[in-house]
Amino acid sequence: MSAAVTNLIAQRIRQANHILIVTHIRPDGDAIGSLIGLGMALINNGKNVQMYIDDPVPYNFHHLKGSSLISNKINGTYDLAIAVDCSDVSRIGVLGKNGFHWDINIDHHITNEGYADINLIEPDAVATSEIIATHLKEWGLMFNKEVAEALLTGIITDTIGFRTSNMKPSVLRLAADLMEYGADLVSLYAHGLYYRSFEAMRFWGAGLSRLARKGPIVWTVLTMEDRKAVGYSGKDDADLINVLSSINDAKVSIIFVEQPNGNVKVSWRAISGLDVSTIAMQYGGGGHPAASGAEISGDLNTIIENILEKTYQQLFDAERTLQTS
C-alpha cells in the first residue's frame, strides 16, 4: 500500500510545476520541519513552491533556511496542493474551510481523516519529517544541508530529543544520515528544545503559577490576559505542556490555552499505555495516543471541568481494563 502511494506522489510531483505546501495552525517543530524540508527539496528540484501557514513561524525556528519563504498569503496559481503534518482539515486554518481541494496528504497522526486524493499516513512514524526523509529520494528529490536540517528539526522536536515511547533504532540511523548531509545536531537540538524568547519564559511563569493537581492528573491555564501582559505573540503554549509532562508520577498533563477567537486550545500528554486521543476526537481534535489536542468553543471554566471529568474517566476505564485482563 505504502509503495503504491509513494509512487503516486512521485508521479504527481513530476507532473507539477507550481506546488502549494501547507501545514497546521500554531505550528510546532515537525510542522515547520516537514514544510521546509519538502518545500526546499522541491525548490532545489526546480519547482515553483509556495509554503503557507496561517500563523507566524515560531521564534525558535527562524534559523532554518527557508523559514523566510513561508507566507500566510497565496500568490498566483498552483497545480498541486500538499498538506503536511495536518491530521484534519480544520487544523489547516482558513484553507481548511469551504471545501478546499487537497491533492496529497502526508502525516503520521493515527487520527488523520484521509481527506486528500492521495493519503500517505504512517502512524508508526515518530514525525511527519521522518516520513518525508524516508521517501524523499523515491519522489525524485535530493537532500542537502538545508533540507536535512529542517527534517532533523522535525524529528528532534516531535520525539522531544529522541525520548518518546515510539522511538525506534531506525530513527537514530536516519538522524545520523541527516547529519551526514550537514545537519548540525547540537545546534538544532538547542534551537528546537531549549531556546525560548524572554516573552515565552514569562508566559511559562503565568501558567506555572496556576499549576494544579488532583491525583494522577496535573493541569494549568494560559489566558489571553497572560499573553498580553507578557507580550507573547504566539497562539500556542510555548511548549509548556512538555514541561508539565516531566512532572514525576503524573500520568496525564493538560494545558488549557485561551485563543484570540474565543476558543480554548486543550493539549494532553500521557504516559505510555494511556490513550488520550479518543478524548480529543470527541471534541473534533486528534493526534497520538500519548499526545493529542483539540480546540473547543465555550466557557473556559466549563471546558476545564468537562475535560478533567472525561480524562479521569479515561484513566479509570484504563485501570479497570488492566485489572480484568
Residue frames relative to the residue before (quaternion, step in Angstrom):
aa qw qx qy qz dx dy dz
M 1.0000 0.0000 0.0000 0.0000 0.00 0.00 0.00
S 0.6871 0.4914 -0.2809 0.4556 3.56 0.81 -1.04
A 0.6455 0.5241 -0.3220 0.4528 3.60 0.99 -0.85
A 0.6511 0.5100 -0.3177 0.4637 3.58 0.97 -0.83
V 0.6585 0.5091 -0.3058 0.4622 3.57 0.99 -0.84
T 0.6686 0.4914 -0.3107 0.4636 3.59 0.90 -0.87
N 0.6164 0.5350 -0.3434 0.4647 3.59 1.08 -0.62
L 0.6383 0.5161 -0.3171 0.4750 3.57 1.03 -0.79
I 0.6389 0.5178 -0.3242 0.4675 3.58 1.00 -0.82
A 0.6386 0.5282 -0.3246 0.4560 3.59 0.95 -0.86
Q 0.6513 0.5212 -0.3056 0.4591 3.56 0.99 -0.87
R 0.6771 0.4911 -0.2960 0.4613 3.58 0.88 -0.92
I 0.6334 0.5232 -0.3298 0.4651 3.58 1.04 -0.74
R 0.6428 0.5241 -0.3260 0.4537 3.59 0.94 -0.86
Q 0.7128 0.4762 -0.2568 0.4464 3.58 0.95 -0.86
A 0.6728 0.5300 -0.2903 0.4269 3.58 1.15 -0.59
N 0.2245 -0.7631 0.5916 0.1310 3.55 -1.22 0.61
H 0.7741 0.1973 -0.0948 0.5940 3.58 1.06 -0.80
I 0.0285 -0.8474 0.5262 -0.0653 3.55 -0.28 1.33
L 0.1972 -0.7499 0.6239 0.0981 3.53 -1.00 0.96
I 0.0302 -0.7783 0.6271 0.0020 3.58 -0.90 0.98
V 0.0242 -0.8030 0.5954 -0.0130 3.58 -0.85 0.95
T 0.1060 -0.7549 0.6373 0.1129 3.51 -1.35 0.30
H 0.7259 -0.5147 0.2734 0.3654 3.55 -1.29 0.19
I 0.6298 -0.5169 0.4303 0.3887 3.53 -1.34 0.37
R 0.8042 0.1675 -0.1941 0.5362 3.56 -1.27 0.57
P 0.0116 0.8731 -0.4874 0.0014 3.60 0.80 0.99
D 0.2614 -0.7331 0.6080 0.1568 3.53 -1.12 0.79
G 0.7723 -0.3765 0.2419 0.4508 3.58 -1.27 -0.14
D 0.6624 0.4926 -0.3199 0.4650 3.58 1.00 -0.72
A 0.6083 0.5433 -0.3486 0.4619 3.58 1.07 -0.71
I 0.6939 0.4583 -0.2688 0.4860 3.57 0.86 -0.99
G 0.6745 0.5163 -0.3014 0.4331 3.59 0.89 -0.93
S 0.6913 0.4592 -0.2891 0.4772 3.58 0.90 -0.87
L 0.6233 0.5414 -0.3353 0.4539 3.59 1.06 -0.73
I 0.7241 0.4195 -0.2481 0.4880 3.57 0.76 -1.04
G 0.6343 0.5536 -0.3424 0.4171 3.59 0.92 -0.85
L 0.7060 0.4208 -0.2567 0.5086 3.58 0.85 -0.96
G 0.6515 0.5432 -0.3204 0.4217 3.57 0.92 -0.86
M 0.7000 0.4548 -0.2748 0.4771 3.59 0.85 -0.93
A 0.6107 0.5374 -0.3547 0.4609 3.60 1.07 -0.64
L 0.6585 0.4935 -0.3009 0.4820 3.59 1.03 -0.77
I 0.6317 0.5203 -0.3300 0.4705 3.59 1.00 -0.79
N 0.6618 0.5049 -0.2985 0.4669 3.58 0.96 -0.85
N 0.6566 0.4884 -0.2904 0.4961 3.55 1.28 -0.44
G 0.6150 -0.5973 0.3261 0.3984 3.57 1.29 0.15
K 0.4945 0.6608 -0.4294 0.3665 3.58 1.26 0.18
N 0.4010 -0.6434 0.5866 0.2848 3.55 -1.27 0.48
V 0.0231 -0.8423 0.5340 -0.0698 3.55 -0.50 1.22
Q 0.1174 -0.7379 0.6593 0.0841 3.53 -1.13 0.79
M 0.1331 -0.7714 0.6192 0.0621 3.57 -0.80 1.05
Y 0.0574 -0.8470 0.5246 -0.0637 3.54 -0.57 1.24
I 0.0898 0.7333 -0.6730 0.0360 3.54 -1.21 0.79
D 0.5293 -0.6213 0.4738 0.3306 3.57 -1.07 0.69
D 0.7801 0.3234 -0.1455 0.5154 3.58 0.98 -0.90
P 0.6339 -0.5438 0.3826 0.3950 3.61 -1.21 0.37
V 0.5568 -0.5601 0.4881 0.3715 3.56 -1.29 0.41
P 0.4782 -0.6824 0.4605 0.3061 3.64 -0.73 0.96
Y 0.6913 -0.5310 0.3332 0.3593 3.52 -1.19 0.81
N 0.7562 0.4369 -0.2406 0.4235 3.58 0.75 -1.01
F 0.6761 0.4406 -0.3256 0.4927 3.63 1.23 0.27
H 0.3891 0.7397 -0.4686 0.2860 3.59 1.26 0.21
H 0.5971 0.5937 -0.3621 0.3999 3.59 1.18 -0.45
L 0.5813 0.6026 -0.3800 0.3933 3.60 1.16 -0.45
K 0.4342 -0.6884 0.5137 0.2713 3.56 -0.84 0.98
G 0.7017 0.3851 -0.3174 0.5085 3.55 -0.70 1.09
S 0.5279 0.6441 -0.4139 0.3676 3.61 1.20 -0.37
S 0.6513 0.5276 -0.3193 0.4421 3.59 1.07 -0.69
L 0.6227 0.5482 -0.3386 0.4440 3.60 1.24 -0.30
I 0.5498 0.6144 -0.3973 0.4029 3.60 1.25 -0.26
S 0.0620 -0.8140 0.5772 -0.0217 3.56 -0.87 0.99
N 0.3456 -0.7020 0.5695 0.2519 3.55 -1.30 0.29
K 0.6489 0.4263 -0.3315 0.5361 3.56 1.23 0.61
I 0.3043 -0.7255 0.5851 0.1967 3.56 -1.16 0.63
N 0.1241 -0.7982 0.5882 0.0394 3.55 -0.76 1.07
G 0.8327 0.1327 -0.1178 0.5246 3.56 -0.70 1.07
T 0.6218 -0.5482 0.4215 0.3676 3.52 -1.30 -0.37
Y 0.1520 -0.7599 0.6230 0.1063 3.56 -1.34 0.14
D 0.2818 -0.7718 0.5447 0.1678 3.57 -1.19 0.50
L 0.7507 0.2150 -0.1871 0.5960 3.58 1.28 0.30
A 0.0948 -0.7977 0.5951 0.0231 3.59 -0.78 1.07
I 0.0511 -0.8101 0.5829 -0.0357 3.57 -0.66 1.19
A 0.1377 -0.7579 0.6324 0.0823 3.57 -0.98 0.90
V 0.0826 -0.8004 0.5931 0.0285 3.59 -0.89 0.94
D 0.8570 0.1100 -0.1140 0.4903 3.56 -1.09 0.87
C 0.5349 0.6029 -0.4119 0.4251 3.62 1.15 0.60
S 0.2913 -0.8002 0.4983 0.1628 3.58 -0.36 1.19
D 0.7916 -0.0062 -0.0073 0.6110 3.58 1.16 -0.53
V 0.6511 -0.5749 0.3341 0.3660 3.55 -1.15 0.63
S 0.5801 0.5927 -0.3917 0.3984 3.62 1.09 -0.52
R 0.6502 0.5227 -0.3158 0.4520 3.61 1.15 -0.56
I 0.5635 0.5990 -0.3931 0.4113 3.58 1.24 -0.18
G 0.4785 -0.6741 0.4390 0.3520 3.58 1.19 -0.43
V 0.8529 -0.0795 0.0704 0.5111 3.56 -1.05 -0.82
L 0.7013 0.4715 -0.2761 0.4579 3.58 0.90 -0.91
G 0.6110 0.5595 -0.3528 0.4350 3.57 1.24 -0.22
K 0.6444 0.5165 -0.3094 0.4714 3.54 1.31 -0.07
N 0.8111 0.3399 -0.2090 0.4277 3.54 -1.38 0.09
G 0.6481 -0.5891 0.3219 0.3597 3.58 0.98 0.81
F 0.1828 0.8011 -0.5445 0.1686 3.60 1.10 0.66
H 0.3605 -0.7692 0.4951 0.1823 3.60 -0.84 0.99
W 0.1331 -0.7912 0.5951 0.0465 3.56 -0.87 1.03
D 0.3444 -0.7542 0.5289 0.1813 3.55 -0.84 1.03
I 0.8123 0.0639 0.0181 0.5794 3.58 0.90 -0.97
N 0.0940 -0.7721 0.6285 0.0070 3.54 -1.04 0.93
I 0.0129 -0.7998 0.5983 -0.0463 3.60 -0.55 1.22
D 0.2241 0.7949 -0.5181 0.2226 3.58 -0.51 1.15
H 0.2840 -0.7583 0.5605 0.1738 3.57 -1.31 0.33
H 0.4795 0.6666 -0.4483 0.3532 3.61 1.20 0.18
I 0.4755 -0.6969 0.4626 0.2726 3.57 -0.82 0.99
T 0.6810 0.4856 -0.2823 0.4698 3.59 1.19 -0.49
N 0.3453 0.7642 -0.4934 0.2309 3.63 1.21 0.13
E 0.4229 -0.7538 0.4614 0.2001 3.55 -0.90 1.00
G 0.3691 -0.7469 0.4845 0.2667 3.63 1.21 -0.20
Y 0.2119 0.8542 -0.4440 0.1681 3.55 0.97 0.95
A 0.6499 0.5257 -0.3237 0.4432 3.63 1.21 -0.12
D 0.6642 -0.4597 0.3851 0.4463 3.57 -1.32 0.04
I 0.7738 0.1392 -0.0528 0.6156 3.56 1.04 -0.90
N 0.0538 -0.8214 0.5674 -0.0215 3.58 -0.63 1.15
L 0.0613 -0.7722 0.6323 0.0104 3.55 -0.64 1.17
I 0.0945 0.8035 -0.5698 0.1443 3.56 -0.03 1.35
E 0.0354 0.7987 -0.5961 0.0738 3.58 -0.60 1.18
P 0.2114 -0.8348 0.4968 0.1074 3.61 0.14 1.28
D 0.6265 0.5467 -0.3464 0.4343 3.60 1.15 -0.45
A 0.5426 0.6102 -0.4047 0.4116 3.59 1.24 -0.27
V 0.4747 -0.6893 0.4669 0.2856 3.59 -0.98 0.78
A 0.7898 0.0269 0.0108 0.6127 3.57 1.24 -0.45
T 0.5767 -0.5511 0.4576 0.3928 3.55 -1.21 0.40
S 0.5845 0.5789 -0.3609 0.4393 3.57 1.14 -0.61
E 0.6102 0.5346 -0.3566 0.4634 3.60 1.07 -0.63
I 0.6382 0.5286 -0.3296 0.4524 3.60 0.94 -0.86
I 0.6776 0.4890 -0.2919 0.4652 3.58 0.86 -0.96
A 0.6620 0.5058 -0.3120 0.4567 3.58 0.90 -0.89
T 0.6546 0.5323 -0.3052 0.4417 3.57 1.04 -0.80
H 0.7969 0.3322 -0.1441 0.4836 3.58 0.93 -0.91
L 0.3846 0.7768 -0.4554 0.2031 3.61 1.25 -0.21
K 0.7045 0.4585 -0.2767 0.4657 3.58 0.80 -0.95
E 0.5957 0.5603 -0.3609 0.4483 3.60 1.11 -0.62
W 0.6864 0.4654 -0.2683 0.4902 3.58 1.18 -0.58
G 0.5639 -0.6301 0.3726 0.3823 3.58 1.29 0.18
L 0.5655 0.5894 -0.3773 0.4365 3.57 1.24 0.40
M 0.3257 -0.7709 0.5275 0.1461 3.55 -1.20 0.55
F 0.4566 -0.6540 0.5363 0.2759 3.51 -1.31 0.46
N 0.1016 0.7115 -0.6943 -0.0374 3.49 -1.38 0.38
K 0.7730 -0.3658 0.2185 0.4701 3.59 -1.23 -0.03
E 0.6938 0.4926 -0.2987 0.4321 3.61 0.80 -0.96
V 0.6396 0.5054 -0.3165 0.4852 3.58 1.06 -0.76
A 0.6669 0.5138 -0.2961 0.4512 3.58 0.91 -0.96
E 0.6696 0.5028 -0.3121 0.4488 3.59 0.93 -0.83
A 0.6361 0.5172 -0.3349 0.4645 3.58 1.00 -0.74
L 0.7044 0.4656 -0.2753 0.4597 3.59 0.83 -0.95
L 0.6391 0.5034 -0.3342 0.4758 3.60 1.02 -0.68
T 0.5854 0.5626 -0.3617 0.4582 3.59 1.11 -0.62
G 0.6566 0.5167 -0.3067 0.4560 3.57 0.94 -0.88
I 0.6708 0.4937 -0.2926 0.4698 3.55 0.97 -0.86
I 0.6523 0.5239 -0.3159 0.4475 3.59 0.90 -0.93
T 0.7324 0.4535 -0.2580 0.4374 3.56 0.75 -1.03
D 0.7003 0.4660 -0.2966 0.4522 3.61 0.90 -0.80
T 0.6950 0.4005 -0.2805 0.5272 3.60 1.22 -0.31
I 0.3597 -0.7424 0.4734 0.3086 3.58 1.37 0.04
G 0.7539 -0.3923 0.2006 0.4874 3.53 0.81 1.05
F 0.6676 -0.5393 0.2872 0.4255 3.58 0.97 0.97
R 0.6166 0.5827 -0.3458 0.4008 3.62 1.03 0.62
T 0.4436 0.6558 -0.4956 0.3570 3.62 1.12 0.40
S 0.6553 -0.5701 0.3406 0.3599 3.55 -1.20 0.56
N 0.6686 0.4961 -0.3096 0.4593 3.63 1.19 -0.35
M 0.3695 0.7343 -0.4927 0.2854 3.61 1.22 0.23
K 0.0400 -0.7879 0.6142 -0.0185 3.56 -1.17 0.71
P 0.6709 -0.5318 0.3287 0.3986 3.61 -1.13 0.52
S 0.6297 0.5645 -0.3462 0.4062 3.59 0.99 -0.78
V 0.6189 0.5448 -0.3518 0.4432 3.60 1.11 -0.59
L 0.6368 0.5078 -0.3281 0.4786 3.58 1.04 -0.73
R 0.6346 0.5115 -0.3290 0.4770 3.58 1.05 -0.70
L 0.6389 0.5167 -0.3194 0.4721 3.56 1.02 -0.80
A 0.6307 0.5256 -0.3301 0.4658 3.59 1.00 -0.80
A 0.6361 0.5173 -0.3220 0.4733 3.59 1.02 -0.78
D 0.6294 0.5264 -0.3303 0.4665 3.59 1.01 -0.77
L 0.6630 0.4976 -0.3062 0.4681 3.59 0.94 -0.85
M 0.6104 0.5278 -0.3463 0.4784 3.59 1.12 -0.61
E 0.6086 0.5570 -0.3473 0.4458 3.60 1.08 -0.68
Y 0.6714 0.4700 -0.2935 0.4921 3.60 1.16 -0.55
G 0.6948 -0.5070 0.2628 0.4373 3.59 1.25 0.14
A 0.4517 0.6899 -0.4619 0.3267 3.60 1.22 -0.01
D 0.3105 -0.7617 0.5487 0.1495 3.57 -0.83 1.06
L 0.3174 -0.7982 0.4819 0.1731 3.58 -0.06 1.31
V 0.6666 0.5197 -0.3172 0.4300 3.60 0.82 -0.95
S 0.6908 0.4744 -0.2781 0.4695 3.58 0.86 -0.96
L 0.6707 0.4984 -0.3019 0.4589 3.59 0.91 -0.90
Y 0.6110 0.5494 -0.3360 0.4604 3.57 1.08 -0.75
A 0.6778 0.4976 -0.2890 0.4577 3.56 0.89 -0.96
H 0.6782 0.4853 -0.2916 0.4685 3.59 0.88 -0.93
G 0.7241 0.4762 -0.2546 0.4290 3.57 0.87 -0.95
L 0.8282 0.2663 -0.0972 0.4834 3.57 0.96 -0.85
Y 0.7744 0.3721 -0.1930 0.4739 3.60 1.07 -0.56
Y 0.7020 0.4838 -0.2966 0.4303 3.58 0.73 -1.01
R 0.0687 0.7715 -0.6283 0.0734 3.54 -0.93 0.98
S 0.5167 -0.6214 0.4774 0.3448 3.57 -1.13 0.54
F 0.6572 -0.4919 0.3932 0.4142 3.56 -1.28 0.35
E 0.6601 0.5208 -0.2978 0.4520 3.57 0.99 -0.90
A 0.6311 0.5321 -0.3299 0.4579 3.58 1.05 -0.77
M 0.6644 0.5027 -0.3116 0.4569 3.58 0.95 -0.82
R 0.6313 0.5052 -0.3313 0.4863 3.58 1.08 -0.66
F 0.6012 0.5495 -0.3416 0.4689 3.57 1.13 -0.68
W 0.6032 0.5457 -0.3381 0.4734 3.57 1.05 -0.80
G 0.6435 0.5542 -0.3198 0.4202 3.55 0.93 -0.96
A 0.6404 0.5238 -0.3224 0.4600 3.56 1.00 -0.84
G 0.6835 0.4837 -0.2839 0.4672 3.57 0.95 -0.87
L 0.6734 0.5027 -0.3017 0.4503 3.57 0.92 -0.89
S 0.6113 0.5623 -0.3546 0.4293 3.59 1.10 -0.60
R 0.7248 0.3945 -0.2345 0.5138 3.60 1.22 -0.43
L 0.3213 0.7870 -0.4853 0.2046 3.57 1.24 0.09
A 0.0434 -0.8040 0.5924 -0.0284 3.55 -0.83 1.07
R 0.0872 -0.7972 0.5963 0.0360 3.54 -1.22 0.48
K 0.0557 0.7507 -0.6580 0.0206 3.50 -1.17 0.72
G 0.8232 -0.0810 0.0058 0.5619 3.54 -0.38 1.23
P 0.8339 -0.2226 0.1583 0.4795 3.59 -0.85 -0.95
I 0.6587 0.4971 -0.3055 0.4751 3.62 1.27 0.05
V 0.0855 -0.7574 0.6453 0.0500 3.56 -1.05 0.88
W 0.0517 0.8072 -0.5862 0.0456 3.56 -1.08 0.64
T 0.0314 -0.7736 0.6305 0.0555 3.52 -1.36 0.26
V 0.3527 -0.7261 0.5629 0.1776 3.54 -1.39 0.20
L 0.0970 -0.7450 0.6562 0.0703 3.55 -1.16 0.73
T 0.1901 -0.8195 0.5358 0.0720 3.57 -0.60 1.16
M 0.6488 -0.4918 0.4024 0.4186 3.54 -1.32 0.20
E 0.6135 0.5434 -0.3466 0.4563 3.58 1.10 -0.64
D 0.6029 0.5435 -0.3465 0.4700 3.59 1.08 -0.72
R 0.6582 0.5307 -0.3005 0.4415 3.55 0.88 -1.02
K 0.6844 0.4836 -0.2751 0.4711 3.55 0.92 -0.96
A 0.6585 0.5459 -0.3098 0.4152 3.59 0.93 -0.92
V 0.7654 0.3541 -0.1935 0.5013 3.59 0.97 -0.81
G 0.4668 -0.7057 0.4284 0.3170 3.60 1.26 -0.17
Y 0.3725 0.7244 -0.5015 0.2916 3.58 1.13 0.57
S 0.3118 -0.8118 0.4735 0.1397 3.58 -0.60 1.16
G 0.5943 0.5962 -0.3679 0.3950 3.61 1.16 -0.39
K 0.4240 -0.6847 0.5294 0.2667 3.53 -1.35 0.26
D 0.5843 0.5932 -0.3506 0.4287 3.56 1.33 0.04
D 0.6120 -0.5536 0.4144 0.3837 3.57 -1.29 -0.35
A 0.4636 -0.6951 0.4281 0.3445 3.61 1.29 0.28
D 0.6220 -0.5816 0.3084 0.4239 3.58 1.19 0.70
L 0.2883 0.7690 -0.5204 0.2340 3.60 1.13 0.48
I 0.5720 0.6115 -0.3850 0.3881 3.60 1.07 -0.63
N 0.6650 0.4986 -0.3146 0.4585 3.59 1.04 -0.70
V 0.5815 0.5319 -0.3744 0.4886 3.58 1.24 -0.36
L 0.6566 0.5131 -0.3167 0.4531 3.58 0.91 -0.88
S 0.6582 0.5356 -0.3148 0.4252 3.57 1.02 -0.79
S 0.6287 0.5354 -0.3437 0.4472 3.59 1.24 -0.19
I 0.4459 0.6958 -0.4588 0.3265 3.60 1.25 -0.02
N 0.5013 -0.6969 0.4360 0.2703 3.53 -0.75 1.11
D 0.8764 0.0699 -0.1310 0.4582 3.55 -1.09 1.02
A 0.4582 0.6097 -0.4974 0.4134 3.62 1.18 0.43
K 0.3214 -0.7702 0.5206 0.1799 3.59 -0.83 0.95
V 0.7876 0.0830 -0.0423 0.6091 3.59 1.13 -0.64
S 0.1223 -0.7585 0.6367 0.0659 3.55 -1.08 0.84
I 0.0575 -0.8020 0.5945 -0.0069 3.57 -0.96 0.91
I 0.0488 -0.7761 0.6270 0.0456 3.56 -1.08 0.71
F 0.2090 -0.7633 0.6058 0.0816 3.53 -1.01 0.97
V 0.0253 -0.8243 0.5642 -0.0397 3.60 -0.55 1.17
E 0.3559 -0.7321 0.5422 0.2082 3.58 -0.62 1.11
Q 0.2492 -0.7831 0.5593 0.1082 3.56 -1.00 0.92
P 0.6402 -0.5491 0.3688 0.3907 3.62 -1.16 0.50
N 0.6828 0.4910 -0.2897 0.4569 3.61 1.13 -0.59
G 0.6236 -0.5666 0.3322 0.4240 3.58 1.27 0.16
N 0.5725 0.5793 -0.3845 0.4345 3.59 1.25 -0.15
V 0.3355 -0.7021 0.5821 0.2358 3.54 -1.37 0.03
K 0.2567 -0.7467 0.5956 0.1481 3.57 -0.82 1.02
V 0.1103 -0.7935 0.5980 0.0260 3.56 -0.76 1.10
S 0.0473 -0.7910 0.6100 0.0071 3.57 -0.88 0.97
W 0.1613 -0.7742 0.6084 0.0660 3.54 -1.05 0.92
R 0.0141 -0.7247 0.6860 0.0635 3.52 -1.31 0.54
A 0.0472 -0.8155 0.5766 -0.0148 3.58 -0.88 0.94
I 0.5635 -0.5690 0.4641 0.3785 3.54 -1.24 0.38
S 0.6606 -0.5071 0.3738 0.4083 3.56 -1.24 0.43
G 0.7372 0.3869 -0.3070 0.4610 3.54 -0.96 0.93
L 0.6777 0.4104 -0.2842 0.5400 3.58 1.26 -0.27
D 0.2151 -0.7826 0.5752 0.1019 3.59 -1.03 0.79
V 0.0703 -0.8141 0.5764 0.0079 3.57 -0.34 1.27
S 0.4692 0.6874 -0.4442 0.3316 3.60 1.24 -0.12
T 0.6106 0.5655 -0.3561 0.4250 3.59 1.09 -0.64
I 0.6201 0.5081 -0.3427 0.4899 3.60 1.14 -0.60
A 0.6500 0.5243 -0.3187 0.4484 3.58 0.89 -0.94
M 0.6538 0.5316 -0.3146 0.4370 3.58 0.97 -0.85
Q 0.5930 0.5729 -0.3643 0.4329 3.60 1.12 -0.57
Y 0.7373 0.3609 -0.2011 0.5344 3.57 1.24 -0.49
G 0.6427 -0.5580 0.3167 0.4186 3.58 1.19 0.48
G 0.5775 0.5755 -0.3808 0.4363 3.57 1.27 0.25
G 0.1130 -0.7921 0.5932 0.0889 3.55 -1.19 -0.55
G 0.1743 0.7872 -0.5847 0.0898 3.53 -1.24 -0.48
H 0.7002 -0.4035 0.3590 0.4669 3.53 -0.95 -0.99
P 0.6750 -0.4830 0.3461 0.4374 3.61 -1.16 0.32
A 0.7902 0.3158 -0.1608 0.5000 3.60 0.91 -0.89
A 0.7825 0.1933 -0.1138 0.5809 3.62 1.22 -0.10
S 0.2055 0.7923 -0.5390 0.1988 3.57 -0.27 1.27
G 0.0986 -0.7988 0.5906 0.0581 3.52 -1.32 0.21
A 0.0433 -0.7703 0.6353 0.0337 3.53 -1.33 0.32
E 0.2615 -0.7239 0.6100 0.1886 3.56 -1.23 0.50
I 0.0885 -0.8343 0.5425 -0.0420 3.54 -0.58 1.25
S 0.2926 -0.7373 0.5800 0.1854 3.57 -1.01 0.80
G 0.5117 0.6369 -0.4669 0.3383 3.56 -1.04 0.76
D 0.7049 -0.4340 0.3531 0.4360 3.54 -1.33 -0.12
L 0.5464 -0.6585 0.4089 0.3171 3.58 -0.81 1.03
N 0.7050 0.4711 -0.2892 0.4443 3.61 0.72 -0.99
T 0.6351 0.5195 -0.3281 0.4682 3.58 1.07 -0.73
I 0.6360 0.5253 -0.3208 0.4655 3.57 1.02 -0.84
I 0.6408 0.5221 -0.3277 0.4576 3.59 0.92 -0.88
E 0.6651 0.5136 -0.3009 0.4509 3.56 0.87 -0.95
N 0.6911 0.4860 -0.2804 0.4556 3.58 0.87 -0.96
I 0.6693 0.5030 -0.3019 0.4559 3.57 0.93 -0.92
L 0.6497 0.5043 -0.3269 0.4656 3.59 0.92 -0.81
E 0.6412 0.5299 -0.3243 0.4504 3.58 0.96 -0.82
K 0.6868 0.4717 -0.2865 0.4730 3.59 0.90 -0.92
T 0.6489 0.5183 -0.3240 0.4532 3.59 1.03 -0.74
Y 0.6296 0.5117 -0.3286 0.4835 3.59 1.00 -0.78
Q 0.6427 0.5203 -0.3221 0.4610 3.58 0.99 -0.82
Q 0.6347 0.5283 -0.3237 0.4618 3.57 1.03 -0.82
L 0.6494 0.5069 -0.3100 0.4746 3.58 0.98 -0.81
F 0.6464 0.5222 -0.3136 0.4596 3.56 0.95 -0.89
D 0.6690 0.5000 -0.2991 0.4615 3.59 0.90 -0.93
A 0.6502 0.5231 -0.3152 0.4520 3.58 1.00 -0.86
E 0.6717 0.4888 -0.2976 0.4705 3.58 0.95 -0.86
R 0.6378 0.5200 -0.3268 0.4647 3.58 1.03 -0.77
T 0.6319 0.5276 -0.3304 0.4618 3.59 1.03 -0.76
L 0.6415 0.5218 -0.3203 0.4621 3.59 1.02 -0.81
Q 0.6732 0.5162 -0.2966 0.4387 3.57 0.96 -0.87
T 0.7382 0.4158 -0.2260 0.4807 3.57 1.09 -0.70
S 0.6028 0.5768 -0.3578 0.4194 3.60 1.24 -0.21
